[in-house]
């Protein structure tokens, strides 16, 4: 072992990995393929990368940072709990990783909303050999993968997980910057995406008893930066004017080119890209919503870390994108998590006491889990309720004077609204909505609303006649909550349609029917791209969109 390397032992399995001296443990673990929750990208803010240092090795690791003192408190630090992103070691040491810290792929409760033609299962001819495929929606924050039966046209199982690349930043611009700054970051980010997908595929195969060598094809969609990183292509041109991607065409890869080990033979394709900020994910979402039957004035919004908006007006598709940030996916939210078992997905507030009544996603209702955090739709729901109850002002300040008992105070003396007390959570940490969480949602909804408003204005219409809300976040969102906080323009509830993870559905559709590859290409070439970042009214509209509607 070279002199600048030390040995890290993972307990209880006693697995040894070699790490660089003084390297952050988070980075060392991720390099070794061990994926942790790191929602803030290693900045010490989210408190989710907790690890336990074994007693006898405390002397080998760096002293607690100011951030750890604040996030973990003295008692936790004394018990050996540390933040993996803040601690490094100078000699051999051992750690335990609490289960809540591990990024666990979880079978999603809701698959994508599928078109009728996708729902109607097929009957293959007798003797047809089994054949399976994988559809992947590679998001900046969340990766969703679907194992599909190619003969019967059915989805057998799906998983979703956090994108481990988040340690290089939580939005596409920080990933691009990471690649620009260090030449080895491109291959690291590529490997992370490949490892995470492989990990999801293996877990899908295990849960369905499908042998990985039965997987014959994979369709991957994502925003342009994610697809560049997956393909191992430098995305830096997307970050610089005129924001052009290095490639836009459909690409095809072998397993070894991507670095997959679960199969030698699987054929992998990525769908075409529209522009630097409009990727194959929104293209797949448009395909999955049967765009050939859209009425004029129909708008699709794919809500993720980047909000992508497509509008059909006078027979022509126009599209734009806006940087919503990861708040809608539960990342960058103090107690945020994605929409899996144990996540609070809806909140109601008792107007007499100010107390919250929370609904929690349960994968197995017979074996309910206590809440461990809140997902994006839960945060929107909580904020809408707080606003309706008068506990948030129009400009987004939490108001703790009416019901002081349901508010705590954070380290910066700012109020935080108590959703669930520590003794009723799975993590023994209270779940709250902080002032920073409210600000994150205001910024996200301001960006999205600006995108919708300016796209309508550029195409000469007042507002869309019908909206299709896509994205995992959209699967759980309550339409009324969304309208309450001003996420979308005021419109009849019947004209707001939740279509779930339409990008994933588009990838599945392409797995089942090859003709969608040509449809994707035609669509990518015909969509008019509108760049809002340079729009002269962007700043004004954005600023006025931050408040909650009167
Ligand atoms: S606190 Fe370590 S990644 Fe967020």
Boltz pocket constraint, residues with backbone or C-beta under 6 A from the ligand:
constraints:
  - pocket:
      binder: B
      contacts: [[A, 37], [A, 38], [A, 39], [A, 40], [A, 41], [A, 42], [A, 43], [A, 44], [A, 45], [A, 46], [A, 47], [A, 48], [A, 49], [A, 83], [A, 84], [A, 85], [A, 86]]
      max_distance: 6.0
